[in-house]
Amino acid sequence: MLHAEAENLIELANGRPGPKLRDRAPEQARHIVRESFATLDCCEGSAAVSLDIVLEGPAGSIGARVYRPDMLLSHDVLLFFHGGGWVYGDLETHDGLCRTLASTLSVRVVAVNYHRAPEHVFPAAYLDGVAAMEWLAASPGQLGEGVSGIILAGDSAGGNIAAALAANEGTGRPVRAQLLLYPVLDVAGQSASYDEFDTGYLLEAADMECFIASYIPDPLLRDGPCASPLRGPIADLPPTVIVTAGCDVLRDEGRAYAARLIGAGIECHFLEAKGFPHNWATSRRVLPSARIHLNQAIDSLRQLISRQSQSVTADQMERAPNA
């Protein structure tokens, strides 16, 4: 059952005049999404944008934005990938969420404006993520202090990129944890929640079919681990926080991913925003209760990071030579 606040959000979305976003030209749809997110989301905290930068990747220049909190408590950096079906979304649509993460976690956040489909198809977005991780591993001067570890994070399609990177990372900097908000984890199949929330819940099954066809037009590429992390190896995955939306076509693949991690003995905090549709974390002005779920996710991530730091410190002490 939809939360009462979510009903208001869906009414707003359904009241948008004209064709559905998936039936519009990408640039027109991106403009609508950018304007919509500006009215739906907010920032909690005082993190200020310190720097807009440009990275280099295999498909060309990659825009990125660095957020620095007022009080920096860790040398870890959270690398964030925005949602939008690999087609929509940018640094502006997720600015409020990234500011909130930087401020509440007291870490630097780097948001990556990866190349989007359909102009750039798979694996372009994933390879931009690899380039961003390699850039971070070099502790670039634009960040000020060095980088001790990486936290991978993303929502929706951005969660797909983050999860794929977590399974294939090899940058020389440890991945401390991953934070996945209603992520896309299986583009090769459809779970039961696709039928349950087929239409009328913001993200429709037809939207996902359009996104997947735009990003990975070749069906033969859809079941690999860089496209469908749910189908990939999990043995070396980092501690994970995954939060699904209770009324979302992607809900069941998030549940299945969490179950696999827990079954393999990987520390995984699974949360579900019951009664909420997709995109709740970037709709906090309209969904005030969504802040509760986001704060729970942030608290869980903070616990994982703290335990990781304590484990590293203990390991270093064990390896230290006796006086």
C-alpha positions as YAML, in Angstrom:
chain: A
units: angstrom
residues:
- id: 1
  name: MET
  ca: [0.00, 0.00, 0.00]
- id: 2
  name: LEU
  ca: [1.28, 3.43, -0.92]
- id: 3
  name: HIS
  ca: [2.21, 5.84, 1.84]
- id: 4
  name: ALA
  ca: [-0.11, 8.87, 1.89]
- id: 5
  name: GLU
  ca: [2.80, 11.19, 1.10]
- id: 6
  name: ALA
  ca: [3.71, 9.04, -1.90]
- id: 7
  name: GLU
  ca: [0.21, 9.40, -3.30]
- id: 8
  name: ASN
  ca: [0.79, 13.15, -3.48]
- id: 9
  name: LEU
  ca: [4.09, 12.64, -5.32]
- id: 10
  name: ILE
  ca: [2.50, 10.33, -7.88]
- id: 11
  name: GLU
  ca: [-0.34, 12.81, -8.43]
- id: 12
  name: LEU
  ca: [2.25, 15.47, -9.20]
- id: 13
  name: ALA
  ca: [4.01, 13.19, -11.67]
- id: 14
  name: ASN
  ca: [0.77, 12.16, -13.36]
- id: 15
  name: GLY
  ca: [-0.23, 15.80, -13.68]
- id: 16
  name: ARG
  ca: [2.71, 16.59, -15.93]
- id: 17
  name: PRO
  ca: [1.30, 17.60, -19.35]
- id: 18
  name: GLY
  ca: [2.38, 15.96, -22.59]
- id: 19
  name: PRO
  ca: [3.91, 12.58, -23.39]
- id: 20
  name: LYS
  ca: [5.66, 10.39, -20.85]
- id: 21
  name: LEU
  ca: [9.37, 11.02, -20.44]
- id: 22
  name: ARG
  ca: [10.26, 7.79, -22.22]
- id: 23
  name: ASP
  ca: [8.40, 9.05, -25.31]
- id: 24
  name: ARG
  ca: [10.30, 12.34, -25.47]
- id: 25
  name: ALA
  ca: [13.68, 13.17, -26.98]
- id: 26
  name: PRO
  ca: [16.46, 12.58, -24.41]
- id: 27
  name: GLU
  ca: [17.50, 16.23, -24.12]
- id: 28
  name: GLN
  ca: [13.93, 17.40, -23.60]
- id: 29
  name: ALA
  ca: [13.32, 14.70, -21.00]
- id: 30
  name: ARG
  ca: [16.57, 15.57, -19.21]
- id: 31
  name: HIS
  ca: [15.51, 19.20, -18.94]
- id: 32
  name: ILE
  ca: [12.15, 18.19, -17.45]
- id: 33
  name: VAL
  ca: [13.81, 15.84, -14.96]
- id: 34
  name: ARG
  ca: [16.29, 18.52, -13.89]
- id: 35
  name: GLU
  ca: [13.51, 21.04, -13.25]
- id: 36
  name: SER
  ca: [11.40, 18.44, -11.45]
- id: 37
  name: PHE
  ca: [14.16, 17.35, -9.09]
- id: 38
  name: ALA
  ca: [14.87, 20.98, -8.19]
- id: 39
  name: THR
  ca: [11.35, 21.30, -6.78]
- id: 40
  name: LEU
  ca: [11.17, 17.84, -5.17]
- id: 41
  name: ASP
  ca: [14.41, 17.53, -3.23]
- id: 42
  name: CYS
  ca: [16.23, 19.45, -0.52]
- id: 43
  name: CYS
  ca: [19.57, 19.50, 1.26]
- id: 44
  name: GLU
  ca: [20.02, 18.57, 4.89]
- id: 45
  name: GLY
  ca: [23.27, 19.89, 6.26]
- id: 46
  name: SER
  ca: [25.75, 22.59, 5.42]
- id: 47
  name: ALA
  ca: [28.18, 20.86, 3.06]
- id: 48
  name: ALA
  ca: [29.40, 23.35, 0.47]
- id: 49
  name: VAL
  ca: [30.44, 22.61, -3.08]
- id: 50
  name: SER
  ca: [34.18, 23.12, -3.06]
- id: 51
  name: LEU
  ca: [35.04, 22.38, -6.64]
- id: 52
  name: ASP
  ca: [33.66, 21.41, -10.03]
- id: 53
  name: ILE
  ca: [36.30, 19.43, -11.86]
- id: 54
  name: VAL
  ca: [36.88, 17.49, -15.06]
- id: 55
  name: LEU
  ca: [38.26, 13.97, -15.17]
- id: 56
  name: GLU
  ca: [39.45, 12.07, -18.20]
- id: 57
  name: GLY
  ca: [37.90, 8.79, -19.24]
- id: 58
  name: PRO
  ca: [37.88, 6.50, -22.26]
- id: 59
  name: ALA
  ca: [34.89, 8.32, -23.80]
- id: 60
  name: GLY
  ca: [36.35, 11.79, -23.16]
- id: 61
  name: SER
  ca: [36.01, 14.36, -20.41]
- id: 62
  name: ILE
  ca: [33.89, 13.49, -17.36]
- id: 63
  name: GLY
  ca: [32.37, 16.23, -15.25]
- id: 64
  name: ALA
  ca: [32.50, 15.76, -11.49]
- id: 65
  name: ARG
  ca: [31.68, 17.75, -8.37]
- id: 66
  name: VAL
  ca: [33.53, 17.61, -5.06]
- id: 67
  name: TYR
  ca: [31.63, 18.25, -1.82]
- id: 68
  name: ARG
  ca: [33.47, 18.96, 1.38]
- id: 69
  name: PRO
  ca: [31.75, 19.03, 4.80]
- id: 70
  name: ASP
  ca: [32.37, 21.73, 7.38]
- id: 71
  name: MET
  ca: [34.02, 19.12, 9.58]
- id: 72
  name: LEU
  ca: [36.04, 16.36, 7.91]
- id: 73
  name: LEU
  ca: [36.25, 13.28, 10.15]
- id: 74
  name: SER
  ca: [37.68, 10.75, 7.71]
- id: 75
  name: HIS
  ca: [40.05, 10.53, 4.76]
- id: 76
  name: ASP
  ca: [37.67, 8.16, 3.02]
- id: 77
  name: VAL
  ca: [35.85, 9.54, -0.03]
- id: 78
  name: LEU
  ca: [32.32, 8.64, -1.09]
- id: 79
  name: LEU
  ca: [32.11, 8.23, -4.86]
- id: 80
  name: PHE
  ca: [28.51, 8.86, -5.96]
- id: 81
  name: PHE
  ca: [26.74, 7.90, -9.18]
- id: 82
  name: HIS
  ca: [23.37, 9.49, -9.90]
- id: 83
  name: GLY
  ca: [20.26, 7.67, -11.04]
- id: 84
  name: GLY
  ca: [18.11, 8.36, -14.06]
- id: 85
  name: GLY
  ca: [18.10, 5.14, -16.05]
- id: 86
  name: TRP
  ca: [21.59, 5.89, -17.44]
- id: 87
  name: VAL
  ca: [19.72, 8.42, -19.64]
- id: 88
  name: TYR
  ca: [18.59, 11.25, -17.31]
- id: 89
  name: GLY
  ca: [20.10, 12.86, -14.24]
- id: 90
  name: ASP
  ca: [23.25, 14.89, -13.72]
- id: 91
  name: LEU
  ca: [25.19, 16.76, -11.05]
- id: 92
  name: GLU
  ca: [22.29, 19.15, -10.46]
- id: 93
  name: THR
  ca: [19.51, 16.59, -10.00]
- id: 94
  name: HIS
  ca: [21.35, 14.91, -7.13]
- id: 95
  name: ASP
  ca: [23.06, 17.95, -5.64]
- id: 96
  name: GLY
  ca: [20.85, 17.98, -2.53]
- id: 97
  name: LEU
  ca: [21.40, 14.29, -1.84]
- id: 98
  name: CYS
  ca: [25.17, 14.59, -2.24]
- id: 99
  name: ARG
  ca: [25.29, 17.60, 0.08]
- id: 100
  name: THR
  ca: [23.32, 15.64, 2.66]
- id: 101
  name: LEU
  ca: [25.67, 12.66, 2.42]
- id: 102
  name: ALA
  ca: [28.78, 14.82, 2.76]
- id: 103
  name: SER
  ca: [27.42, 16.74, 5.73]
- id: 104
  name: THR
  ca: [25.92, 13.86, 7.70]
- id: 105
  name: LEU
  ca: [28.80, 11.43, 7.11]
- id: 106
  name: SER
  ca: [31.51, 14.11, 7.47]
- id: 107
  name: VAL
  ca: [33.35, 12.80, 4.41]
- id: 108
  name: ARG
  ca: [34.18, 14.24, 1.05]
- id: 109
  name: VAL
  ca: [31.80, 13.26, -1.72]
- id: 110
  name: VAL
  ca: [32.70, 13.14, -5.39]
- id: 111
  name: ALA
  ca: [29.69, 13.00, -7.72]
- id: 112
  name: VAL
  ca: [30.41, 11.69, -11.21]
- id: 113
  name: ASN
  ca: [28.59, 13.04, -14.27]
- id: 114
  name: TYR
  ca: [29.16, 9.91, -16.34]
- id: 115
  name: HIS
  ca: [28.40, 9.69, -20.06]
- id: 116
  name: ARG
  ca: [24.74, 8.85, -20.61]
- id: 117
  name: ALA
  ca: [22.78, 6.72, -23.03]
- id: 118
  name: PRO
  ca: [21.64, 6.59, -25.75]
- id: 119
  name: GLU
  ca: [24.54, 8.70, -26.99]
- id: 120
  name: HIS
  ca: [26.99, 6.51, -25.04]
- id: 121
  name: VAL
  ca: [26.00, 2.87, -24.61]
- id: 122
  name: PHE
  ca: [27.30, 0.19, -22.24]
- id: 123
  name: PRO
  ca: [29.95, -0.04, -20.93]
- id: 124
  name: ALA
  ca: [30.57, 3.72, -21.19]
- id: 125
  name: ALA
  ca: [29.05, 4.67, -17.81]
- id: 126
  name: TYR
  ca: [30.77, 1.78, -16.05]
- id: 127
  name: LEU
  ca: [34.15, 2.67, -17.59]
- id: 128
  name: ASP
  ca: [33.69, 6.28, -16.48]
- id: 129
  name: GLY
  ca: [33.28, 4.85, -12.99]
- id: 130
  name: VAL
  ca: [36.52, 2.90, -13.35]
- id: 131
  name: ALA
  ca: [38.28, 6.09, -14.44]
- id: 132
  name: ALA
  ca: [36.88, 7.97, -11.43]
- id: 133
  name: MET
  ca: [38.08, 5.25, -9.05]
- id: 134
  name: GLU
  ca: [41.56, 5.29, -10.57]
- id: 135
  name: TRP
  ca: [41.64, 9.08, -10.25]
- id: 136
  name: LEU
  ca: [40.66, 8.81, -6.58]
- id: 137
  name: ALA
  ca: [43.24, 6.12, -5.93]
- id: 138
  name: ALA
  ca: [45.94, 8.59, -6.92]
- id: 139
  name: SER
  ca: [44.84, 10.96, -4.10]
- id: 140
  name: PRO
  ca: [44.50, 13.94, -6.44]
- id: 141
  name: GLY
  ca: [45.43, 17.39, -5.20]
- id: 142
  name: GLN
  ca: [41.94, 18.75, -5.91]
- id: 143
  name: LEU
  ca: [40.72, 16.83, -2.87]
- id: 144
  name: GLY
  ca: [43.14, 18.41, -0.44]
- id: 145
  name: GLU
  ca: [43.92, 15.56, 1.94]
- id: 146
  name: GLY
  ca: [44.80, 12.10, 0.70]
- id: 147
  name: VAL
  ca: [42.36, 9.26, 0.15]
- id: 148
  name: SER
  ca: [42.51, 6.31, 2.54]
- id: 149
  name: GLY
  ca: [39.52, 4.39, 1.19]
- id: 150
  name: ILE
  ca: [36.55, 4.61, -1.14]
- id: 151
  name: ILE
  ca: [32.84, 4.31, -0.38]
- id: 152
  name: LEU
  ca: [30.82, 3.49, -3.49]
- id: 153
  name: ALA
  ca: [27.29, 4.84, -3.63]
- id: 154
  name: GLY
  ca: [24.46, 5.47, -6.04]
- id: 155
  name: ASP
  ca: [20.73, 5.43, -6.54]
- id: 156
  name: SER
  ca: [18.84, 3.47, -9.19]
- id: 157
  name: ALA
  ca: [21.03, 3.25, -12.32]
- id: 158
  name: GLY
  ca: [23.82, 4.87, -10.32]
- id: 159
  name: GLY
  ca: [23.50, 2.04, -7.82]
- id: 160
  name: ASN
  ca: [24.01, -0.34, -10.73]
- id: 161
  name: ILE
  ca: [27.31, 1.34, -11.57]
- id: 162
  name: ALA
  ca: [28.43, 1.39, -7.95]
- id: 163
  name: ALA
  ca: [27.63, -2.30, -7.42]
- id: 164
  name: ALA
  ca: [29.41, -3.27, -10.63]
- id: 165
  name: LEU
  ca: [32.50, -1.35, -9.54]
- id: 166
  name: ALA
  ca: [32.43, -2.95, -6.09]
- id: 167
  name: ALA
  ca: [32.56, -6.39, -7.69]
- id: 168
  name: ASN
  ca: [35.39, -5.51, -10.04]
- id: 169
  name: GLU
  ca: [37.43, -2.94, -8.16]
- id: 170
  name: GLY
  ca: [41.19, -3.09, -8.28]
- id: 171
  name: THR
  ca: [42.47, 0.41, -7.73]
- id: 172
  name: GLY
  ca: [44.82, -0.17, -4.83]
- id: 173
  name: ARG
  ca: [42.55, 1.77, -2.47]
- id: 174
  name: PRO
  ca: [40.19, -0.35, -0.36]
- id: 175
  name: VAL
  ca: [36.47, -0.10, -0.95]
- id: 176
  name: ARG
  ca: [35.21, 0.38, 2.60]
- id: 177
  name: ALA
  ca: [31.53, -0.10, 1.85]
- id: 178
  name: GLN
  ca: [28.79, 0.46, -0.67]
- id: 179
  name: LEU
  ca: [25.50, 2.31, -0.30]
- id: 180
  name: LEU
  ca: [22.84, 1.30, -2.81]
- id: 181
  name: LEU
  ca: [19.50, 3.12, -2.94]
- id: 182
  name: TYR
  ca: [16.79, 1.22, -4.90]
- id: 183
  name: PRO
  ca: [19.46, 0.01, -7.34]
- id: 184
  name: VAL
  ca: [19.14, -1.65, -10.74]
- id: 185
  name: LEU
  ca: [20.86, -5.00, -10.25]
- id: 186
  name: ASP
  ca: [19.53, -7.27, -12.97]
- id: 187
  name: VAL
  ca: [18.96, -6.01, -16.51]
- id: 188
  name: ALA
  ca: [18.71, -9.51, -17.98]
- id: 189
  name: GLY
  ca: [15.46, -10.53, -16.31]
- id: 190
  name: GLN
  ca: [12.37, -9.23, -14.56]
- id: 191
  name: SER
  ca: [11.38, -10.12, -11.01]
- id: 192
  name: ALA
  ca: [7.84, -10.45, -9.67]
- id: 193
  name: SER
  ca: [7.82, -6.81, -8.54]
- id: 194
  name: TYR
  ca: [7.81, -5.80, -12.22]
- id: 195
  name: ASP
  ca: [4.32, -7.27, -12.46]
- id: 196
  name: GLU
  ca: [3.19, -6.01, -9.06]
- id: 197
  name: PHE
  ca: [4.17, -2.39, -9.76]
- id: 198
  name: ASP
  ca: [3.95, -2.44, -13.55]
- id: 199
  name: THR
  ca: [2.23, 0.96, -13.83]
- id: 200
  name: GLY
  ca: [1.21, 3.81, -11.59]
- id: 201
  name: TYR
  ca: [4.21, 3.91, -9.24]
- id: 202
  name: LEU
  ca: [6.48, 6.56, -10.86]
- id: 203
  name: LEU
  ca: [8.98, 4.11, -12.36]
- id: 204
  name: GLU
  ca: [7.05, 1.80, -14.65]
- id: 205
  name: ALA
  ca: [8.11, -1.49, -16.19]
- id: 206
  name: ALA
  ca: [7.99, 0.15, -19.62]
- id: 207
  name: ASP
  ca: [10.38, 2.85, -18.38]
- id: 208
  name: MET
  ca: [12.92, 0.23, -17.32]
- id: 209
  name: GLU
  ca: [12.58, -1.59, -20.62]
- id: 210
  name: CYS
  ca: [13.29, 1.67, -22.44]
- id: 211
  name: PHE
  ca: [16.25, 2.52, -20.20]
- id: 212
  name: ILE
  ca: [17.82, -0.90, -20.59]
- id: 213
  name: ALA
  ca: [17.37, -0.86, -24.37]
- id: 214
  name: SER
  ca: [19.00, 2.58, -24.52]
- id: 215
  name: TYR
  ca: [21.95, 1.69, -22.29]
- id: 216
  name: ILE
  ca: [22.57, -1.91, -23.37]
- id: 217
  name: PRO
  ca: [20.99, -2.36, -26.80]
- id: 218
  name: ASP
  ca: [22.71, -5.73, -27.27]
- id: 219
  name: PRO
  ca: [20.80, -8.31, -25.16]
- id: 220
  name: LEU
  ca: [23.84, -10.60, -25.17]
- id: 221
  name: LEU
  ca: [25.69, -8.11, -22.94]
- id: 222
  name: ARG
  ca: [23.01, -7.84, -20.27]
- id: 223
  name: ASP
  ca: [23.82, -10.82, -18.05]
- id: 224
  name: GLY
  ca: [27.47, -10.00, -17.34]
- id: 225
  name: PRO
  ca: [28.49, -8.76, -13.86]
- id: 226
  name: CYS
  ca: [29.20, -5.21, -15.06]
- id: 227
  name: ALA
  ca: [25.63, -4.95, -16.34]
- id: 228
  name: SER
  ca: [23.78, -7.18, -13.85]
- id: 229
  name: PRO
  ca: [25.65, -7.27, -10.52]
- id: 230
  name: LEU
  ca: [23.02, -9.61, -9.08]
- id: 231
  name: ARG
  ca: [24.28, -12.29, -11.47]
- id: 232
  name: GLY
  ca: [27.96, -11.69, -10.77]
- id: 233
  name: PRO
  ca: [30.43, -12.95, -8.14]
- id: 234
  name: ILE
  ca: [29.92, -11.68, -4.61]
- id: 235
  name: ALA
  ca: [32.68, -13.34, -2.60]
- id: 236
  name: ASP
  ca: [34.83, -10.22, -2.31]
- id: 237
  name: LEU
  ca: [32.13, -7.58, -2.01]
- id: 238
  name: PRO
  ca: [32.53, -4.96, 0.72]
- id: 239
  name: PRO
  ca: [30.07, -4.39, 3.58]
- id: 240
  name: THR
  ca: [26.87, -3.10, 2.06]
- id: 241
  name: VAL
  ca: [23.86, -0.97, 2.89]
- id: 242
  name: ILE
  ca: [21.01, -1.52, 0.47]
- id: 243
  name: VAL
  ca: [17.68, 0.27, 0.69]
- id: 244
  name: THR
  ca: [14.79, -0.71, -1.54]
- id: 245
  name: ALA
  ca: [11.52, 1.09, -2.19]
- id: 246
  name: GLY
  ca: [8.48, -0.91, -1.13]
- id: 247
  name: CYS
  ca: [6.42, 0.04, -4.22]
- id: 248
  name: ASP
  ca: [9.00, -0.25, -6.98]
- id: 249
  name: VAL
  ca: [9.59, -2.55, -9.94]
- id: 250
  name: LEU
  ca: [13.21, -2.90, -8.73]
- id: 251
  name: ARG
  ca: [12.28, -3.98, -5.22]
- id: 252
  name: ASP
  ca: [12.72, -7.73, -5.60]
- id: 253
  name: GLU
  ca: [16.14, -7.63, -7.24]
- id: 254
  name: GLY
  ca: [17.36, -5.49, -4.34]
- id: 255
  name: ARG
  ca: [15.97, -8.02, -1.90]
- id: 256
  name: ALA
  ca: [17.61, -10.87, -3.82]
- id: 257
  name: TYR
  ca: [20.99, -9.11, -3.84]
- id: 258
  name: ALA
  ca: [20.84, -8.52, -0.09]
- id: 259
  name: ALA
  ca: [19.89, -12.17, 0.47]
- id: 260
  name: ARG
  ca: [22.88, -13.34, -1.58]
- id: 261
  name: LEU
  ca: [25.28, -11.18, 0.41]
- id: 262
  name: ILE
  ca: [23.86, -12.23, 3.76]
- id: 263
  name: GLY
  ca: [23.94, -15.88, 2.68]
- id: 264
  name: ALA
  ca: [27.61, -15.52, 1.74]
- id: 265
  name: GLY
  ca: [28.48, -14.05, 5.13]
- id: 266
  name: ILE
  ca: [29.05, -10.52, 3.85]
- id: 267
  name: GLU
  ca: [27.92, -7.83, 6.24]
- id: 268
  name: CYS
  ca: [24.79, -6.34, 4.73]
- id: 269
  name: HIS
  ca: [22.30, -3.94, 6.23]
- id: 270
  name: PHE
  ca: [19.03, -4.31, 4.33]
- id: 271
  name: LEU
  ca: [16.34, -1.66, 4.70]
- id: 272
  name: GLU
  ca: [13.08, -1.11, 2.85]
- id: 273
  name: ALA
  ca: [11.11, 2.11, 2.59]
- id: 274
  name: LYS
  ca: [7.70, 0.50, 2.82]
- id: 275
  name: GLY
  ca: [4.93, 2.28, 0.98]
- id: 276
  name: PHE
  ca: [7.35, 4.46, -0.96]
- id: 277
  name: PRO
  ca: [7.97, 4.48, -4.71]
- id: 278
  name: HIS
  ca: [11.20, 4.81, -6.64]
- id: 279
  name: ASN
  ca: [13.19, 8.05, -6.23]
- id: 280
  name: TRP
  ca: [12.05, 8.68, -2.66]
- id: 281
  name: ALA
  ca: [15.54, 9.79, -1.57]
- id: 282
  name: THR
  ca: [15.48, 12.69, -4.05]
- id: 283
  name: SER
  ca: [11.89, 13.72, -3.28]
- id: 284
  name: ARG
  ca: [12.23, 14.78, 0.34]
- id: 285
  name: ARG
  ca: [10.31, 18.05, 0.04]
- id: 286
  name: VAL
  ca: [7.21, 16.14, -1.02]
- id: 287
  name: LEU
  ca: [8.01, 13.04, 1.05]
- id: 288
  name: PRO
  ca: [9.10, 14.34, 4.47]
- id: 289
  name: SER
  ca: [9.04, 10.81, 5.88]
- id: 290
  name: ALA
  ca: [11.66, 9.79, 3.32]
- id: 291
  name: ARG
  ca: [14.18, 11.59, 5.50]
- id: 292
  name: ILE
  ca: [13.67, 8.92, 8.14]
- id: 293
  name: HIS
  ca: [14.63, 6.16, 5.71]
- id: 294
  name: LEU
  ca: [17.61, 8.10, 4.37]
- id: 295
  name: ASN
  ca: [18.85, 8.82, 7.89]
- id: 296
  name: GLN
  ca: [18.56, 5.12, 8.74]
- id: 297
  name: ALA
  ca: [20.62, 4.27, 5.68]
- id: 298
  name: ILE
  ca: [23.24, 6.86, 6.59]
- id: 299
  name: ASP
  ca: [23.41, 5.60, 10.18]
- id: 300
  name: SER
  ca: [23.91, 2.05, 8.92]
- id: 301
  name: LEU
  ca: [26.66, 3.17, 6.55]
- id: 302
  name: ARG
  ca: [28.33, 5.13, 9.34]
- id: 303
  name: GLN
  ca: [28.40, 1.97, 11.48]
- id: 304
  name: LEU
  ca: [29.96, -0.06, 8.67]
- id: 305
  name: ILE
  ca: [32.62, 2.56, 7.99]
- id: 306
  name: SER
  ca: [33.45, 2.83, 11.69]
- id: 307
  name: ARG
  ca: [33.91, -0.93, 12.00]
- id: 308
  name: GLN
  ca: [36.04, -0.99, 8.87]
- id: 309
  name: SER
  ca: [38.29, 1.75, 10.26]
- id: 310
  name: GLN
  ca: [38.63, -0.06, 13.58]
- id: 311
  name: SER
  ca: [39.50, -3.28, 11.77]
- id: 312
  name: VAL
  ca: [42.18, -1.56, 9.71]
- id: 313
  name: THR
  ca: [43.67, 0.05, 12.83]
- id: 314
  name: ALA
  ca: [43.74, -3.27, 14.68]
- id: 315
  name: ASP
  ca: [45.39, -4.96, 11.70]
- id: 316
  name: GLN
  ca: [48.05, -2.27, 11.53]
- id: 317
  name: MET
  ca: [48.78, -2.67, 15.24]
- id: 318
  name: GLU
  ca: [49.15, -6.44, 14.86]
- id: 319
  name: ARG
  ca: [51.63, -5.95, 12.03]
- id: 320
  name: ALA
  ca: [53.67, -3.32, 13.88]
- id: 321
  name: PRO
  ca: [57.11, -4.56, 15.04]
- id: 322
  name: ASN
  ca: [57.56, -5.08, 18.75]
- id: 323
  name: ALA
  ca: [59.38, -2.28, 20.51]
...
